[in-house]
Amino acid sequence: MTKYALVTGANKGIGYEVVRQLAEQGYEVFLGARNKELGAKAVESLRLSNVRFIQLDISERASIQGAYNAILEMTDHIDLLINNAEIALDFNILPSEVKVEMLREIFDVNFFGTFQMIQTFLPLVKRAEGGKIVNVTTDMASQTMFDNGDVHPLNVIGYNSSKTAVNSLTLSFSKEFTKGNPAIIGVTPGFTSTDLNGNAPGGKTTAEGAAVIVEVALSETDYHGKIVNDNGVIPWLKKGDTMNYSIGQVAKIQGKILKYESEMK
């Protein structure tokens, strides 16, 4: 059976390289991009017959549904959904100076856009044998690693927190997909020099960053519900964030929640 992949935010940077590497592995790849002209140019520059452009703006529900309908005319399944599209508007802005409108715009793409992509394309991914959803995240979204100084110290509240939310989304969906059908994984390529960070020096090349994503996406290792980098599974909650409750305490908490819900009706 022909294997299909959809990569969002793929007209340049890491997404572009993910498309190229998957196509070289024999996948039929849909290159998703907001801008029709730039997306078409990206496909043309790749010079690969197994890459097709799909116009896709993940912040617009109608655009997502349009992309779904277009893909459905060509295939009844998607083996790999790579949620790569993202924005970072608050680099070099102190958390106390970020406007709430900017935060909403970042979350609208990075979190809600990813959420809508998963919901919309889930039926196609479920139809694939061994289908996978890969959410591209950042190691800066790991509260443990960020607090410990194990990652690049960019205190970017909008971008980082939106990706922490994506990590939580990944975990939540993994609990629903209990049998790993499909598998859902969070992958961070690590610090990579791209337009997103102003091509900051010292990072991986886009090809190297993409290789991390592709390796995990194609791996036979069970990473379902995990957040992974090029060294394996990483922690992403700050140590001490988890709480231990007795059965009695849980019952009391559940009782309070039920009482609250009843009062709200």
C-alpha positions, 0 to 999 in steps of 0.5 A, spaced: 500 500 500 502 506 498 504 510 504 502 518 505 504 523 509 502 530 510 506 536 513 504 542 515 508 549 515 512 546 509 514 551 504 521 552 508 525 551 514 524 544 518 518 542 514 521 543 507 526 538 509 521 533 513 518 533 506 524 532 502 526 526 507 520 523 507 519 523 499 526 520 499 524 514 503 518 513 498 512 516 501 507 520 497 508 527 501 503 533 501 506 539 502 502 544 506 503 551 506 498 557 507 501 561 501 499 558 495 505 561 491 510 559 496 508 552 497 508 551 489 515 554 489 517 549 494 514 543 491 517 545 484 524 546 487 524 539 490 523 536 483 520 530 486 514 527 483 512 524 489 510 531 492 504 535 492 502 542 494 496 542 499 494 549 501 493 549 508 492 555 514 491 551 520 489 557 524 482 557 519 477 551 520 475 552 513 482 551 510 483 545 514 477 542 512 478 544 505 485 540 505 482 534 508 477 534 502 482 535 497 487 529 500 480 525 500 480 525 493 487 522 492 487 517 498 483 514 503 488 514 508 494 518 511 500 514 514 504 520 517 501 527 520 506 531 521 504 537 525 510 542 524 506 549 522 508 554 528 509 561 529 513 565 534 511 572 535 514 574 542 522 573 541 526 578 544 520 580 548 519 580 556 514 576 558 511 582 562 511 586 556 507 581 551 500 583 549 495 578 551 492 579 543 499 576 541 499 570 546 492 569 543 495 569 536 500 564 538 496 559 541 491 560 535 496 557 531 500 553 535 495 549 540 488 550 537 491 549 530 494 543 532 488 541 535 484 542 529 488 538 525 488 532 529 481 532 530 480 533 522 485 528 519 484 523 525 479 518 521 484 518 515 490 516 520 486 511 523 485 508 516 492 507 515 496 501 518 500 503 523 498 511 522 502 516 526 501 523 528 507 527 530 507 534 533 513 538 533 515 541 539 521 544 543 525 542 548 524 549 551 517 547 553 520 542 558 519 545 564 524 540 567 529 542 562 528 549 562 528 550 569 534 546 570 538 550 564 539 544 560 536 548 554 537 554 550 535 559 555 530 563 551 524 566 556 519 566 550 512 566 554 508 565 548 512 560 544 514 556 550 508 555 553 504 554 547 508 548 546 508 546 553 500 546 551 501 542 545 505 537 549 499 536 554 495 535 548 499 529 545 499 526 552 491 527 552 490 524 545 495 518 547 490 516 553 484 516 548 488 512 543 490 507 548 492 501 543 496 506 539 491 506 534 494 511 531 500 513 535 501 520 537 508 523 539 511 529 540 518 531 537 523 536 538 528 537 533 533 541 538 535 548 537 535 549 529 537 555 526 531 557 522 527 563 520 523 562 526 529 564 531 532 569 526 537 564 524 540 564 530 547 562 530 550 555 533 544 551 531 542 545 527 541 546 520 534 545 518 536 538 514 539 536 521 533 538 525 528 535 520 532 528 520 530 528 528 523 528 526 523 523 521 527 518 524 522 518 530 516 518 525 519 512 522 522 508 528 519 502 530 520 504 537 514 505 541 514 512 543 506 513 543 504 519 548 512 521 549 516 527 548 522 525 544 528 528 542 535 526 538 537 522 545 530 519 546 524 520 551 525 527 555 521 529 561 517 535 560 513 537 567 517 540 572 519 535 578 515 536 584 509 538 579 505 531 580 501 530 587 500 523 590 493 522 593 490 517 597 483 513 594 480 517 600 482 524 597 481 522 590 474 521 592 473 527 596 476 531 590 471 528 585 465 529 590 467 536 590 467 537 582 461 533 582 457 538 587 460 544 583 458 541 576 451 540 579 451 547 582 453 550 576 447 547 572 
